[in-house]
């Protein structure tokens, strides 16, 4: 089934949108955007020209995905979270040739009202808490909270917080991880 779009959505000619993607009210997708299959874009979402979005990505209401952002498969972007693409914006200085790239890796979740400052990589299955401000790279499976965000734990791929060190079993899905000073990884 091809993608579906609400009549109020604006999809510029040239945008690539995968099958079964749903586009809701007042969404604007720019001509150069590349969007995978089975995605969902909530009300009032903007997707820039130089944006790549994988499959099964959920973008909640009021999110702007600006140029130089790449989002891999199975990512969740919570309501009103923010991506940036210029590190030092000034209204009177044009910096379109200075965009910093941002990569959100597979399975990551970004909470409501979080801010992702450009030029970072967000690791696989990491979890960014609501309202957090990401100013540096995020390790895989990390739970990041606060302003600026700091790692406050580790998360299972299923979205449950992991506790302990060494071999740790998720209390929800029974997946096993190894947690040590170098990070968290599936066992």
N, C-alpha and C positions, 0 to 999 in steps of 0.2 A: 504494500500500500504506500503510495507516495506521501510526502509530508502534507500536513493540513495547517492552514493559517486562518486566524480570525480576520474578518473583512477590514478591521482597522489597522492591521499590521502592514508595514511598509517593507517590502523585500525588493531591494534594488536588483536590476537585471545583471546577471553574471554571478550572483551568489550561488554556491553549491550547497544543497541541503539534502541530507539522507532520508531514506524511506522511514515512515512511521514517526517522524519528528513532528511535535505539536508546537505551534506558535500562537500565543494568546494575544490579548488586547494590547494595542498600542506599542507593539514591538517594532524595532527598526533593525533590519539586517542589511549591512552595507554590501556593495557589489563584489568585493574581493573576499568575503568571508567564506570559509570552508567548514561545513558542519556535517557531522556524521549522522548515523541512523539512530532512531529511538531516543532522541533528545527531547527535552521539554523546556520552553522558554516562557516564564510567567509574564504577567502584565508589566509593561513599561521597561522592557529590557532593550539595551542597545548593544549591537555587535559590530565592531569596526571592520575595516577593509582587510587589514593584515592580521587576521585572527584565524587560528585553526582550533577546531573543537572536535574531539573524538566522538565515539558512540556512547549512548546511554548516559549522557550528561544532563543533569537537572540544574537549571538556572532559575532561581526563584525571583519574585517581583523586585523591580527597581534596581537591577544590576546593570552596570555598564562595563562591557568588555572591550577595552581600547586596543588599538594597534599594538603589535609586538607581544600579545599574550597567546600562549599555546596551552590548551587544556586537553589532557589525555582522556581515555575512556573511563567511564564510571565515576566521574567527579560530581560532587554536590556543591553548588554555590548558594549559600543561604540568602534570605531576603536582605536587600539593601547593603550587601557587602560591596567593597570598593576595590577595583584594580586601578593602579596608576601606570603611566608610561614615561613620565619625565621626572627626573630626580630633583630638578631645581627650576620649577616653572616660574615664569614672569610673563605677565600679559603683553608687555611691549617687546619681548624677545621671542623670535620664532625658533623652536627647537625640534621641529619635526624630523630632522636628521640625527637627533640625539636620543631617540627612544631607546629605553633599556628593555631587554627581553625578559619576560616572566614565563616560567614553565610550571604548570600544575600537573604533577604526575598522577598516574592511574590510581583511582580509588580514594583520592584525598577528599576530605570534607572541610568546607570553609563556613563557619557559623555566621549568623545574622550580624550585620553591622561591623564585621571585621574589615580591616584595611590591609591590602597587600601592596607594599611599596615596591615599585618596579625594580627589576634586576635580580630577582631571587628565583630559586627553585624550591618548590614545595614537594617533599618526598612522597613516595607511594604510601597509600593508606594512612597518611598523617591526618591529624584532626586539629583544626584551628578553632578555638573556642569563640563564642559570640563576643564581639567587641574587641578582640585582640588586634594588635597592630604588628604585622610581620615586616621586619626590617632586614632580615638576613635569611640565608638558606635554612630550610626545615628538614631535619633528618626523616627518613622513612619511619613510619609508625609512631612518630612523636605526637604528643598532646601538647599544644602550645596555647598559653593563656596569658593575658595581661597586656600592659602598655609600657614599654615595648614588650612584645611577647617573649616568654621564656618557656623552655620545656619543663612541664610540670608532671610528666608521666609518659606512659606508652599506651598505645591503643592496638587492639586486635583488628584485623581486616574486617571483622563483623561489626565493629563500632563499640566494643565494650572495653573499658579501661583494664589494663593488665596490672597486676600487683606482684611485687617480689623481684628477685634477681636469679640468675642462672636459668634453669629450665622452668618455664612458667606456662601453665595451662589456662586457657581462656575459660572462664566460668560459664559462658554462654554456648560456645560452639565446640569446645574442647580442642581447638587448635593449640599447638605447642610452639612456644617461642623461646629463644635464648636471649636474655638481657644481661648486658655487662657494660663496662665503661665505654666500649666502642659503639654501643647502640642496641637496637632491638631488631631481630631477624627471625624468620620462621626456622624452626629446628629441623 
